[in-house]
Amino acid sequence: MRDFSSTHQMLISALFYVLGKSSWQGAQTTIHLALADKAEEVGGKFYSDCRPWWLSHSRFANKLMGDRGAEVKLYREARRMLQLDKAS
């Protein structure tokens, strides 16, 4: 933010204060999930504000979600790129 004037810095800081979260607030979802009684049931999901956030119901939904063929292809490509299939 050093490239902005002090007025711009104040405006940006005010926006972050109003629209953002403190570190304490931001940590609450992680703490909530770490202390969950049924931790195995919360895995593999995306959470926001201590609740599951359903990507399929949002404007950020990926058209490939739920496409088993695309999931397998992505998994195999990731393994290839990370060189996990080579003999060690």
ZADO-1210 file (C-alpha; in nm, 4 decimals, padded with zeros to 6 digits):
<atoms>
<atom x="00.0000" y="00.0000" z="00.0000" code="MET" pos="1"/>
<atom x="00.3018" y="00.2288" z="00.0018" code="ARG" pos="2"/>
<atom x="00.2279" y="00.3361" z="-00.3572" code="ASP" pos="3"/>
<atom x="-00.1047" y="00.4897" z="-00.2521" code="PHE" pos="4"/>
<atom x="-00.1559" y="00.8317" z="-00.1013" code="SER" pos="5"/>
<atom x="-00.2494" y="00.8490" z="00.2659" code="SER" pos="6"/>
<atom x="-00.6109" y="00.9246" z="00.1679" code="THR" pos="7"/>
<atom x="-00.6257" y="00.6132" z="-00.0483" code="HIS" pos="8"/>
<atom x="-00.4673" y="00.4079" z="00.2290" code="GLN" pos="9"/>
<atom x="-00.7313" y="00.5277" z="00.4747" code="MET" pos="10"/>
<atom x="-01.0136" y="00.4433" z="00.2332" code="LEU" pos="11"/>
<atom x="-00.8729" y="00.0973" z="00.1630" code="ILE" pos="12"/>
<atom x="-00.8212" y="00.0308" z="00.5345" code="SER" pos="13"/>
<atom x="-01.1787" y="00.1393" z="00.6066" code="ALA" pos="14"/>
<atom x="-01.3115" y="-00.0948" z="00.3361" code="LEU" pos="15"/>
<atom x="-01.1106" y="-00.3859" z="00.4757" code="PHE" pos="16"/>
<atom x="-01.2377" y="-00.3069" z="00.8253" code="TYR" pos="17"/>
<atom x="-01.6018" y="-00.3031" z="00.7113" code="VAL" pos="18"/>
<atom x="-01.5918" y="-00.5879" z="00.4587" code="LEU" pos="19"/>
<atom x="-01.3150" y="-00.8086" z="00.5935" code="GLY" pos="20"/>
<atom x="-01.2570" y="-01.0238" z="00.8980" code="LYS" pos="21"/>
<atom x="-01.0118" y="-01.0069" z="01.1809" code="SER" pos="22"/>
<atom x="-00.7654" y="-01.2926" z="01.2215" code="SER" pos="23"/>
<atom x="-00.9759" y="-01.4181" z="01.5148" code="TRP" pos="24"/>
<atom x="-01.2913" y="-01.4187" z="01.3014" code="GLN" pos="25"/>
<atom x="-01.1116" y="-01.5821" z="01.0103" code="GLY" pos="26"/>
<atom x="-00.9819" y="-01.8649" z="01.2305" code="ALA" pos="27"/>
<atom x="-01.3231" y="-01.9631" z="01.3651" code="GLN" pos="28"/>
<atom x="-01.4159" y="-02.2014" z="01.0809" code="THR" pos="29"/>
<atom x="-01.0831" y="-02.3834" z="01.1089" code="THR" pos="30"/>
<atom x="-01.1187" y="-02.4142" z="01.4860" code="ILE" pos="31"/>
<atom x="-01.4811" y="-02.5239" z="01.4532" code="HIS" pos="32"/>
<atom x="-01.3864" y="-02.8031" z="01.2116" code="LEU" pos="33"/>
<atom x="-01.0815" y="-02.9115" z="01.4118" code="ALA" pos="34"/>
<atom x="-01.2954" y="-02.9537" z="01.7223" code="LEU" pos="35"/>
<atom x="-01.5954" y="-03.1122" z="01.5471" code="ALA" pos="36"/>
<atom x="-01.7229" y="-03.4306" z="01.7150" code="ASP" pos="37"/>
<atom x="-01.7728" y="-03.6019" z="01.3809" code="LYS" pos="38"/>
<atom x="-01.4551" y="-03.4917" z="01.2037" code="ALA" pos="39"/>
<atom x="-01.4795" y="-03.7697" z="00.9449" code="GLU" pos="40"/>
<atom x="-01.8085" y="-03.6245" z="00.8217" code="GLU" pos="41"/>
<atom x="-01.6679" y="-03.2782" z="00.7503" code="VAL" pos="42"/>
<atom x="-01.3804" y="-03.3862" z="00.5262" code="GLY" pos="43"/>
<atom x="-01.3804" y="-03.3136" z="00.1544" code="GLY" pos="44"/>
<atom x="-01.6165" y="-03.0168" z="00.1791" code="LYS" pos="45"/>
<atom x="-01.5588" y="-02.6437" z="00.1578" code="PHE" pos="46"/>
<atom x="-01.6607" y="-02.4441" z="00.4635" code="TYR" pos="47"/>
<atom x="-01.7178" y="-02.0745" z="00.5143" code="SER" pos="48"/>
<atom x="-01.8392" y="-01.9076" z="00.8334" code="ASP" pos="49"/>
<atom x="-01.8549" y="-02.2482" z="01.0096" code="CYS" pos="50"/>
<atom x="-02.1044" y="-02.3859" z="00.7563" code="ARG" pos="51"/>
<atom x="-02.0673" y="-02.5953" z="00.4420" code="PRO" pos="52"/>
<atom x="-02.0558" y="-02.3770" z="00.1340" code="TRP" pos="53"/>
<atom x="-02.2111" y="-02.5528" z="-00.1617" code="TRP" pos="54"/>
<atom x="-02.0182" y="-02.4605" z="-00.4725" code="LEU" pos="55"/>
<atom x="-02.2840" y="-02.6174" z="-00.6909" code="SER" pos="56"/>
<atom x="-02.5324" y="-02.3541" z="-00.5719" code="HIS" pos="57"/>
<atom x="-02.3064" y="-02.0583" z="-00.6310" code="SER" pos="58"/>
<atom x="-02.2005" y="-01.8488" z="-00.9242" code="ARG" pos="59"/>
<atom x="-01.8526" y="-02.0015" z="-00.8837" code="PHE" pos="60"/>
<atom x="-01.9755" y="-02.3523" z="-00.9669" code="ALA" pos="61"/>
<atom x="-01.7453" y="-02.5526" z="-01.1872" code="ASN" pos="62"/>
<atom x="-01.9252" y="-02.7185" z="-01.4773" code="LYS" pos="63"/>
<atom x="-01.7081" y="-03.0281" z="-01.4325" code="LEU" pos="64"/>
<atom x="-01.8120" y="-03.0924" z="-01.0720" code="MET" pos="65"/>
<atom x="-01.9605" y="-03.4370" z="-01.0444" code="GLY" pos="66"/>
<atom x="-01.8146" y="-03.5460" z="-01.3785" code="ASP" pos="67"/>
<atom x="-01.6383" y="-03.8686" z="-01.2772" code="ARG" pos="68"/>
<atom x="-01.4459" y="-03.8881" z="-01.6061" code="GLY" pos="69"/>
<atom x="-01.3066" y="-03.5366" z="-01.5589" code="ALA" pos="70"/>
<atom x="-01.2164" y="-03.6147" z="-01.1960" code="GLU" pos="71"/>
<atom x="-01.0202" y="-03.9249" z="-01.2978" code="VAL" pos="72"/>
<atom x="-00.8464" y="-03.7378" z="-01.5799" code="LYS" pos="73"/>
<atom x="-00.7481" y="-03.4540" z="-01.3449" code="LEU" pos="74"/>
<atom x="-00.6234" y="-03.7010" z="-01.0811" code="TYR" pos="75"/>
<atom x="-00.4090" y="-03.8873" z="-01.3341" code="ARG" pos="76"/>
<atom x="-00.2683" y="-03.5669" z="-01.4805" code="GLU" pos="77"/>
<atom x="-00.1803" y="-03.4377" z="-01.1318" code="ALA" pos="78"/>
<atom x="-00.0002" y="-03.7657" z="-01.0516" code="ARG" pos="79"/>
<atom x="00.1880" y="-03.7448" z="-01.3821" code="ARG" pos="80"/>
<atom x="00.2928" y="-03.3831" z="-01.3233" code="MET" pos="81"/>
<atom x="00.4081" y="-03.4617" z="-00.9700" code="LEU" pos="82"/>
<atom x="00.5904" y="-03.7698" z="-01.0982" code="GLN" pos="83"/>
<atom x="00.4187" y="-03.9928" z="-00.8426" code="LEU" pos="84"/>
<atom x="00.3847" y="-04.2898" z="-01.0759" code="ASP" pos="85"/>
<atom x="00.7575" y="-04.3395" z="-01.1340" code="LYS" pos="86"/>
<atom x="00.9307" y="-04.6243" z="-00.9547" code="ALA" pos="87"/>
<atom x="01.1240" y="-04.5009" z="-00.6526" code="SER" pos="88"/>
</atoms>
